[in-house]
Amino acid sequence: MELVIGIAAIVISVFFYQLQKRSGKKTLDVILKRMNGTKTRLDPNNPPPIPQGFEEMEQKLSEQLKRGEPISILDLLKVGVIEYARENYDKAMHYFLVALDRAEKANDKTYMSTAIGNIGLVELAKGDLDSALKFKQKALDLDREAGFVIGQASELGSMGLIYLKKVEYAKAIQCLSESLELYKTIGDQQGQATQLASIGLVYLARNNYTEAIDNLREALDIHRKTGNGRGEAQTLRNIGFVYVESGEHDVAIQYLKNALNVANQHGLSDERDKIVNVLDRIKHKSKEGGKETEL
């Protein structure tokens, strides 16, 4: 009798384990579907939305990885991108490394370059510019081998910004200009706008305010035509910042107010905070100079 009861208990335990496993997989699949719009290639200027239930899904995904269960490279990259957006850089790195390992085993150069490029941006976020540049160059080489034009454009754009941080302006302009031409080749307007804005920031760093404004205004026109609210708000903010640096505070305030309106219209709270910070900086500068600026 005891043997029968013991066997029954084991059967019931196995049943509930399988039921729980199926339920967990269903939950995981549902949340993974919410990441359908998440891109696999990191774009720090356009963070992805965090899907509802993401933390639960990430925990289940981590458990699956430990059990050695199959997970697509696509999903691994997307989870890494979201973890990056949440500023969980160690977790993001973990998923990108797992994705890279699987891409290498599958000899998929597109996914390999994507994972390596993303790793480069994690290194950049951590402040290791040389390591970031090394990974970005490796990703660029793979994209060139595979003839993946948009990948090349993306990596060159990232490298340009790294060179800007390294205060190597000539190399920054070279990379960003090459990226811009590639985006023009494939007709990617958002890519063009991003590189024009980045080129504007390089000119700003060189105190060439005229060239900075010209490039940023060209980027702004594209963002407005394509309806990219985040891009419009960011570019208006950057134009305002150029005028701050050139000492034209009244003009700067007008652009920043426009940027604030766009950010509010699109619910961009993170961008709104950046704009307010620049406005506060102007007010502080005006007080130091003995003049109260009306904001």
Buried (B, 14 or more C-beta within 10 A) or exposed (E): EEEEEEEEEEEEEEEEEEEEEEEBEEBBEEBBEBBEEBEBBBBEEBBBEBBEBBEEBBEBBBEBBEEEEEBEBBBBBBBBBBBBBBEBBEBBBBBBBBBBBBBBEEEBBBBBBBBBBBBBBBBBBEEBBEBBBBBBBBBBBBBBEBEBBBBBBBBBBBBBBBBBBBEBBEBBBBBBBBBBEBBBEEEBBBBBBBBBBBBBBBBBBBEBBEBBBBBBBBBBBBBBEEEBBBBBBBBBBBBBBBBBBBEBBEBBBBBBBBBBEBBBEBEBEEBBEBBBEBBEBBBEBBEEEEEEBEE
